[in-house]
Amino acid sequence: MAALASGVDRRVGLGGVLFVISDALIAVDKAGAGFPGRGLIVLVTYLAAQYLIATGWARRVDPDVLVPV
């Protein structure tokens, strides 16, 4: 997904990378190697990924759309 997202827009690509990181952290926990604060990091990377993908796509569809940050 991250590789395909990078072809859409740089912002969308970064969102795809954050999704991969989020999923990898979930896998680490499932493998029994969790660590303190992992849940918060998963949440933050997931939310940031959603934001970047949504705003990157909105900007691609309509370049005049105002996207904060």
Long-range contacts (C-beta under 8 A, 24 or more apart in sequence): 5-53, 8-56, 8-57, 8-60, 9-56, 9-57, 9-59, 9-60, 10-56, 11-52, 11-53, 11-55, 11-56, 11-59, 12-52, 12-53, 12-56, 12-57, 12-60, 13-56, 14-52, 14-56, 15-48, 15-49, 15-50, 15-51, 15-52, 15-53, 15-56, 16-49, 16-53, 17-49, 18-45, 18-46, 18-48, 18-49, 18-52, 19-45, 19-46, 19-49, 19-53, 21-45, 22-46, 22-49
